Amino acid sequence: MFGIKDQTQQLWDKVHAEANARTGNQLTSGRLTGSAENVLPAASLDKLERFRSEKRAAYVGYTAASDREQEARLEFQRQEGFARRAQEQFQGSTLSFEGQSQTSRESKEERLARIDAPVERARRALRIASDARARAAKRQDEFAFLETVEGWLNRTPLDENLDLVAVDPSRLKGNPVVAVTKIRSELASLDKRLSAVELANVPVNALKEQAFAEIDAVAEKGRLSINTRSRGGAPLRLADNLRINVVPNGSSVALFGDAGAHFFTWLLRDELKSIVATMIDDLGIGDGLSDDAREAEFRTIAAERLDLERLEEAYIVSAEANGQTIPRRHDVDPRAFLEIEA
């Protein structure tokens, strides 16, 4: 039987091994090694280390709760088995759970109640253990955002002179929970706005230019050339342009040629452009967004989102200072959590 100290060490070892396997980094005392962390401001690094420590504690708590749930489940199954055998073997005498026979004149209800009592106690213990494990899992999930933060640190080169970014305290008004809920609603609206920008139509003129350029690129491959020295009756080699050649290739065949697709695109280039232009006009797609306007909108949304996330983090930190926990989103912006400009 291992002592508590040995069991705890085994849990730490498991934490380290899982983190190493997941990230490919070396975890020592719960810290990922990497140059990015070396340039973090002291306040940011202290915050990161504190949450790592709490994450490890949550992991240990979850593991212990999971083990207790498993033990309770096994005990419940054992008591169910005892009860089932006791009912099967009851024939004027009863079989105690210690395996000793006792003679009694019990009523059926008394017998069932006595047999079921240990089962119900075990069922109750299992329910309590399962609830505890669920609470421990919820607590552990509160630190899932750290994977996002650490992943960002591992792949992002940071300047050596990082600045801390503090939210103006005058912006922190009202109940933090209500404020964070409102901020997250605004973040969801930004996500929809971002999706709309990503899927925005190209402006009509730009779309026509792209379509015409695509037609021209295909048409140029089908442009006829005239062999002025041809004496074989085929200066255009038109038949070759309209043919699909079949070439044996082992047990199969290979096909070469486009049956004149490029040639007819070249031949009907102007008519095709006219048709496509009419099709685009009929779509009624509105103004659309140019590439420059789209990129500018992306930058605007990103700036607004980061500002909201910084405000969200400030509310969460304020709540924590008053003993109130507000779980962070899994996709938290690492810059907001670390309170840095990067």
C-alpha positions as CSV (number, residue, x, y, z in Angstrom):
1,M,0.0,0.0,0.0
2,F,1.5,3.3,-1.0
3,G,1.4,6.2,1.4
4,I,-0.2,9.5,0.6
5,K,3.1,11.0,-0.4
6,D,3.8,8.2,-2.9
7,Q,0.3,8.5,-4.4
8,T,0.6,12.3,-4.8
9,Q,4.0,11.9,-6.5
10,Q,2.5,9.4,-8.9
11,L,-0.3,11.9,-9.8
12,W,2.4,14.6,-10.4
13,D,4.3,12.2,-12.7
14,K,1.1,11.5,-14.6
15,V,0.4,15.2,-15.0
16,H,3.9,15.8,-16.4
17,A,3.7,12.8,-18.8
18,E,0.4,13.8,-20.2
19,A,1.5,17.4,-20.7
20,N,4.7,16.3,-22.4
21,A,2.8,13.9,-24.7
22,R,0.2,16.6,-25.6
23,T,2.5,19.5,-26.3
24,G,5.8,17.9,-27.2
25,N,7.5,20.2,-24.6
26,Q,9.2,19.3,-21.4
27,L,7.2,20.0,-18.3
28,T,9.2,20.6,-15.2
29,S,7.4,21.4,-12.0
30,G,4.3,22.1,-14.1
31,R,6.0,24.7,-16.3
32,L,6.5,24.5,-20.1
33,T,10.0,25.4,-21.1
34,G,10.2,28.0,-23.9
35,S,11.8,31.3,-24.7
36,A,8.5,33.1,-24.9
37,E,8.0,32.8,-21.1
38,N,11.4,34.3,-20.5
39,V,10.3,37.6,-21.8
40,L,6.9,37.8,-20.1
41,P,6.5,40.6,-17.5
42,A,6.8,39.4,-13.9
43,A,3.2,40.0,-13.2
44,S,2.1,38.0,-16.3
45,L,4.4,35.1,-15.5
46,D,3.3,35.0,-11.8
47,K,-0.3,34.9,-13.0
48,L,0.4,32.1,-15.4
49,E,2.3,30.0,-12.8
50,R,-0.5,30.5,-10.3
51,F,-3.1,29.2,-12.6
52,R,-0.9,26.3,-13.6
53,S,-0.6,25.4,-10.0
54,E,-4.3,25.6,-9.5
55,K,-4.8,23.4,-12.6
56,R,-2.5,20.8,-11.2
57,A,-4.4,20.8,-7.9
58,A,-7.7,20.5,-9.9
59,Y,-6.3,17.5,-11.8
60,V,-5.3,15.8,-8.5
61,G,-8.7,16.5,-7.1
62,Y,-10.4,15.1,-10.2
63,T,-8.2,12.0,-10.2
64,A,-9.0,11.3,-6.5
65,A,-12.7,11.9,-7.0
66,S,-12.7,9.6,-10.0
67,D,-11.0,6.9,-8.0
68,R,-13.6,7.3,-5.2
69,E,-16.4,7.0,-7.7
70,Q,-14.9,3.8,-9.1
71,E,-14.5,2.4,-5.7
72,A,-18.1,3.3,-4.9
73,R,-19.3,1.7,-8.1
74,L,-17.5,-1.5,-7.4
75,E,-19.0,-1.6,-3.8
76,F,-22.5,-1.0,-5.2
77,Q,-22.1,-3.8,-7.7
78,R,-20.8,-6.0,-4.9
79,Q,-23.8,-5.3,-2.7
80,E,-26.1,-5.8,-5.6
81,G,-24.6,-9.3,-6.1
82,F,-24.9,-10.1,-2.4
83,A,-28.6,-9.0,-2.4
84,R,-29.3,-11.1,-5.5
85,R,-27.8,-14.2,-4.0
86,A,-29.5,-13.6,-0.7
87,Q,-32.9,-13.5,-2.4
88,E,-32.2,-16.6,-4.5
89,Q,-31.0,-18.6,-1.4
90,F,-33.7,-17.5,1.0
91,Q,-35.7,-20.7,1.9
92,G,-37.0,-20.3,5.4
93,S,-33.6,-19.0,6.6
94,T,-31.7,-16.0,5.5
95,L,-28.1,-15.5,4.4
96,S,-26.4,-12.6,6.1
97,F,-23.9,-10.5,4.2
98,E,-21.1,-12.0,6.3
99,G,-22.0,-15.4,4.9
100,Q,-23.6,-16.7,8.1
101,S,-27.0,-18.3,8.1
102,Q,-29.7,-17.2,10.5
103,T,-33.1,-18.6,11.1
104,S,-36.0,-16.1,11.3
105,R,-39.6,-15.7,10.5
106,E,-39.5,-12.5,8.6
107,S,-42.2,-11.1,6.5
108,K,-41.5,-10.7,2.9
109,E,-41.4,-6.9,3.2
110,E,-38.9,-7.1,6.2
111,R,-36.7,-9.5,4.3
112,L,-36.6,-7.4,1.2
113,A,-35.9,-4.2,3.2
114,R,-33.1,-5.9,5.1
115,I,-31.6,-7.3,1.9
116,D,-31.9,-4.0,0.1
117,A,-30.6,-1.8,2.9
118,P,-26.9,-2.2,2.1
119,V,-27.7,-1.9,-1.6
120,E,-29.4,1.5,-1.1
121,R,-26.5,2.7,1.1
122,A,-24.1,1.8,-1.6
123,R,-26.3,3.4,-4.2
124,R,-26.4,6.6,-2.2
125,A,-22.6,6.5,-1.7
126,L,-22.2,6.0,-5.5
127,R,-24.5,9.0,-6.2
128,I,-22.5,11.2,-3.8
129,A,-19.2,10.1,-5.3
130,S,-20.5,10.6,-8.9
131,D,-21.6,14.1,-8.0
132,A,-18.2,14.9,-6.4
133,R,-16.5,13.6,-9.5
134,A,-18.7,15.8,-11.7
135,R,-17.9,18.8,-9.6
136,A,-14.2,18.0,-9.8
137,A,-14.5,17.7,-13.6
138,K,-16.2,21.1,-13.8
139,R,-13.4,22.6,-11.7
140,Q,-10.7,21.0,-13.9
141,D,-12.5,22.3,-17.0
142,E,-12.1,25.8,-15.7
143,F,-8.4,25.6,-16.6
144,A,-8.8,24.3,-20.1
145,F,-8.1,27.8,-21.4
146,L,-4.5,27.3,-20.3
147,E,-3.8,25.0,-23.3
148,T,-4.8,27.9,-25.6
149,V,-2.4,30.3,-23.7
150,E,0.5,27.8,-23.6
151,G,0.0,26.8,-27.3
152,W,0.2,30.5,-28.2
153,L,3.3,31.1,-26.1
154,N,5.0,28.1,-27.8
155,R,4.5,29.2,-31.3
156,T,4.6,33.0,-31.0
157,P,7.9,35.0,-31.0
158,L,7.6,37.8,-28.5
159,D,9.6,41.0,-28.1
160,E,11.8,41.2,-25.1
161,N,10.2,44.5,-24.0
162,L,6.6,43.5,-23.5
163,D,4.2,46.1,-22.0
164,L,1.5,45.3,-19.5
165,V,-1.9,46.5,-20.5
166,A,-4.2,47.6,-17.7
167,V,-7.9,48.3,-18.2
168,D,-9.1,51.6,-16.9
169,P,-10.8,50.9,-13.6
170,S,-13.5,53.4,-14.4
171,R,-14.7,50.9,-17.1
172,L,-15.5,48.3,-14.5
173,K,-19.0,49.0,-13.5
174,G,-21.8,46.8,-12.0
175,N,-22.0,43.1,-11.2
176,P,-19.0,41.2,-12.8
177,V,-21.2,38.2,-13.8
178,V,-23.7,40.4,-15.5
179,A,-21.0,42.4,-17.2
180,V,-19.1,39.3,-18.4
181,T,-22.4,37.8,-19.8
182,K,-23.0,41.0,-21.7
183,I,-19.4,41.1,-23.0
184,R,-19.7,37.5,-24.2
185,S,-22.9,38.3,-26.0
186,E,-21.0,41.1,-27.8
187,L,-18.2,38.7,-28.6
188,A,-20.7,36.4,-30.2
189,S,-22.0,39.3,-32.3
190,L,-18.5,40.0,-33.4
191,D,-18.1,36.4,-34.4
192,K,-21.2,36.7,-36.6
193,R,-19.9,40.0,-38.0
194,L,-16.5,38.3,-38.8
195,S,-18.3,35.5,-40.5
196,A,-20.3,37.9,-42.6
197,V,-17.0,39.7,-43.6
198,E,-15.4,36.4,-44.5
199,L,-18.3,35.5,-46.7
200,A,-18.7,38.9,-48.2
201,N,-19.3,39.2,-51.9
202,V,-16.6,40.6,-54.2
203,P,-17.6,44.0,-55.7
204,V,-19.4,43.6,-59.1
205,N,-16.6,45.2,-61.2
206,A,-13.9,43.1,-59.5
207,L,-15.9,40.0,-59.9
208,K,-16.3,40.7,-63.6
209,E,-12.6,41.3,-63.9
210,Q,-11.8,38.0,-62.3
211,A,-14.3,36.2,-64.4
212,F,-13.0,37.7,-67.6
213,A,-9.4,37.0,-66.6
214,E,-10.4,33.4,-66.0
215,I,-12.0,33.2,-69.5
216,D,-9.0,34.7,-71.1
217,A,-6.6,32.3,-69.4
218,V,-8.6,29.3,-70.7
219,A,-9.1,30.9,-74.1
220,E,-5.3,31.5,-74.6
221,K,-4.7,27.7,-74.3
222,G,-7.1,27.2,-77.3
223,R,-5.9,29.9,-79.5
224,L,-5.4,28.7,-83.1
225,S,-2.0,28.9,-84.7
226,I,-1.4,28.8,-88.5
227,N,1.5,26.9,-89.9
228,T,2.5,28.9,-92.9
229,R,4.8,26.2,-94.1
230,S,2.2,23.4,-93.9
231,R,1.8,21.4,-97.2
232,G,-0.2,18.6,-95.7
233,G,-3.6,20.2,-95.9
234,A,-3.9,21.0,-92.1
235,P,-2.2,24.3,-91.4
236,L,-4.5,24.8,-88.3
237,R,-4.3,21.2,-87.0
238,L,-7.9,21.8,-86.1
239,A,-8.7,18.0,-85.9
240,D,-6.0,17.6,-83.3
241,N,-7.5,20.4,-81.2
242,L,-10.9,18.7,-81.3
243,R,-9.7,15.2,-80.5
244,I,-9.3,13.2,-77.3
245,N,-6.4,10.8,-77.8
246,V,-6.5,7.4,-76.1
247,V,-3.1,6.0,-75.2
248,P,-2.7,2.5,-73.8
249,N,-1.2,2.5,-70.3
250,G,-0.7,-1.0,-69.1
251,S,-4.0,-2.6,-68.2
252,S,-5.8,0.8,-68.6
253,V,-5.7,3.7,-71.0
254,A,-4.8,7.4,-70.6
255,L,-6.8,10.2,-72.2
256,F,-5.2,13.3,-73.6
257,G,-6.9,16.4,-75.0
258,D,-10.0,18.4,-74.2
259,A,-12.2,17.7,-77.2
260,G,-11.9,21.4,-78.2
261,A,-13.0,23.0,-74.8
262,H,-10.1,25.5,-74.9
263,F,-10.6,26.1,-78.6
264,F,-14.3,26.9,-78.3
265,T,-13.6,29.1,-75.3
266,W,-11.2,31.1,-77.4
267,L,-13.5,31.1,-80.4
268,L,-16.5,32.4,-78.3
269,R,-14.6,34.5,-75.8
270,D,-16.5,37.7,-76.4
271,E,-19.9,36.0,-76.3
272,L,-19.0,34.1,-73.1
273,K,-17.9,37.3,-71.4
274,S,-21.1,39.0,-72.4
275,I,-23.2,36.1,-71.0
276,V,-21.1,36.0,-67.7
277,A,-21.5,39.8,-67.3
278,T,-25.2,39.5,-67.6
279,M,-25.3,36.7,-65.1
280,I,-23.3,38.7,-62.6
281,D,-25.6,41.7,-63.0
282,D,-28.7,39.5,-62.5
283,L,-27.3,38.3,-59.2
284,G,-28.0,41.6,-57.5
285,I,-25.1,41.1,-55.1
286,G,-24.8,44.8,-54.1
287,D,-21.6,46.7,-53.5
288,G,-19.6,43.8,-51.9
289,L,-16.2,44.3,-50.2
290,S,-12.9,44.8,-51.9
291,D,-9.8,43.0,-50.6
292,D,-8.5,46.1,-49.0
293,A,-11.9,46.9,-47.4
294,R,-12.2,43.3,-46.2
295,E,-8.8,43.3,-44.6
296,A,-9.5,46.7,-42.9
297,E,-12.7,45.2,-41.5
298,F,-10.8,42.2,-40.2
299,R,-8.4,44.5,-38.4
300,T,-11.2,46.5,-36.9
301,I,-13.1,43.5,-35.6
302,A,-9.8,42.0,-34.2
303,A,-9.1,45.2,-32.3
304,E,-12.7,45.4,-31.0
305,R,-12.6,41.8,-29.9
306,L,-9.2,42.2,-28.1
307,D,-10.5,45.2,-26.3
308,L,-13.6,43.3,-25.2
309,E,-11.6,40.4,-24.0
310,R,-9.3,42.6,-22.0
311,L,-12.4,44.1,-20.3
312,E,-13.8,40.6,-19.7
313,E,-10.5,39.5,-18.1
314,A,-10.5,42.6,-15.9
315,Y,-14.0,41.8,-14.7
316,I,-13.0,38.2,-14.0
317,V,-9.9,39.2,-12.1
318,S,-12.0,41.7,-10.1
319,A,-14.5,39.0,-9.2
320,E,-11.7,36.6,-8.2
321,A,-10.4,39.3,-5.8
322,N,-13.8,39.2,-4.1
323,G,-13.9,35.4,-3.9
324,Q,-16.1,34.9,-6.9
325,T,-15.2,32.6,-9.7
326,I,-16.2,33.2,-13.3
327,P,-14.9,30.5,-15.6
328,R,-12.8,31.7,-18.6
329,R,-13.7,30.7,-22.1
330,H,-11.6,28.0,-23.7
331,D,-10.7,30.3,-26.6
332,V,-9.6,33.2,-24.5
333,D,-7.1,35.5,-26.2
334,P,-3.8,34.8,-24.5
335,R,-2.9,38.5,-24.7
336,A,-6.0,39.4,-22.7
337,F,-5.3,36.7,-20.0
338,L,-1.6,37.6,-19.7
339,E,-2.5,41.3,-19.9
340,I,0.2,42.1,-22.4
341,E,0.6,44.0,-25.6
342,A,2.0,41.6,-28.3
